[in-house]
């Protein structure tokens, strides 16, 4: 078993009847739902981080929603995911998050940040069929049925419970080799959903940087995906952004990687501190009473504080204590005093619609002058 590649450690499913047993559902129901699965979603409009651009997400209706959850619990969660994947994976032994993703690149002197344009819509029913046949070793009939149950109009719908797992697996047959080639040259690779990061503890030449970008672009092209030009960045430690007037820290999935552990950027820490102060002012202005809307704001602020605590920043516990004082004084929120749970936000994946970089669908060894031996 290659621990650097996704691996399904269980017996393959070779018939629709066996799939029905595995999911605890009648075969007839699975087949019927697969025929009309594209009509069994409700559109859940959201906006991207800019607050304006729409994010197209979908939620499955029952009973498709329950079946998708079973596919997650009984199949997709059983996959052993390699350490370079960090988005939307439940792993008690190796917890994955924006923090684990950033940790890979701690102390890097050069960081190449790349992003996949329209990632979820780019993953097709055919791609998913290949995952179930190639990785899971399921029969073609079973793969066809499963692919129909987890896609909408021929694409992976963002928002479905199965989608983040499938996004992790779509490059299952080519990503591991790329990761190994980077590692052979002393470079680290990680992917958090559609965010791809390659870093080096040393400065790398412009030629090598170009080859890194070309190699990732090639990988994306094999699955019909494109790079997002607006999110392609090459950062060096201490180097100022062209649009800025002073040096900014190198960040990976929103976390600074200059120190010994991932950290929130200074402006994010200041914003959290200001949010706590605003909450205190809001409390005083309401004569010590908090409304239901205030309760929602407390939840949001506690989630932001949770990010500080996850980064082991000392101010996190101090800010948490200040909010707990408000909770203790507010009758509406007494139930949160004993155990104010922190809702640590993992950071939304931004999938802006921008022009992608055309990927050349061609073999690495024939067309790319890479800094490694592709043998």
Phi, psi and omega in degrees: 000132178271109183288350179266011179224153176301142182217131176258110190273012184246171182293141179289158178259123188252355181213158178297324178298317178293324177296318179300319177295318182297324182267351181067036182227146176298140180301323181298321179293317180300315181294319180293318179293323179298326181293329184236022187299327183295340180266002186255038177230147170252140180283130180242093183293134175221170176241153178282182188298341178283353178078001184236308185295128181289144173247121186270104180238158185222148177235129183286143172279160171287149003272002181299324181299317179295319180294320177297321178296323177294322177298321177296307187292325188259351181225298187295324178288342182279346179294141172271113185267133180295160187293344182279353178261134189227355186258126172065035181242129174269116183210102182294326182285324180225080183304137182247140180188182174297334181286315178295325179295315180292326183300330179302329189250016178301132177079007181291143176265336176227132180229126176253115183256126180227156185220147180264127180283133176047055190299305185298314177296340180282344180271114188260170176302322178297318178300316182292322176302317180294325178297313183290328178281313187281312183278311183278342182065029176283160178290157179303322180296317179294318180297320179298316180295313180296318180299324178290328182284344184243007178237160179230122181051041175080008181226159175283121182278125176294132181113333178290150184296334181277342195291320181294325178293317180294324177297325177291332188262350189299329179262024189305328188265351182232334182295318182303318180295322179295318179299317180296321180293321175296315182298324180297338179257015177078022181249145180257142181234140171211156176223128173243097185058251182259004178264118180248131180231132173236131183223164178220143177286350178239165175288140180244154185286159175302325179296314179295321178300316179299320181291326175298313180298318180296321181294316178293319178300320177299313180302314179299319182298331179296338179247016178074019180262158180237153172285152174260107186302322184293345181246017174270114182224143171243116184243140174241145183304128178084358182274131180282145172294147182300327183274356182257167179254003176205165182294138176242149181293150176286128181239148175230126188043045174080005182241140180287134183243021181282331185267205182273342176221157178299145182218155175284144175299155183303318182295328177290320178296318179295323180293322178293317178300318180294324180295321177294317179297319178297323178295319178295318179296321179297320179296313181296323180291339179259019178056039175083007179249142177240135180275178177298325177293324176297324179299318178296320180294322177300317179300316181296316181295319179297325176296319179292322176296324179302328177293322176297316181295320179298330178272006178062030177278129185300333181291339181301311180294325179294317179292322177300318180297322179296319179291323180296330175299318178296319181299320181293333183266350185254113181305323183298331188247020181303326185292347180268353186293316185297322184211081179282098185288142180264122179265087185287119182279130181275350179091120181291142176279119183272120181240058181299148179272098177227167181296132180266164175273121183298126181268138178272114180278082183214154182299141179301312188291340184268332192233353182242130177273084186270156181279024178220167179269115182270074183258000000 
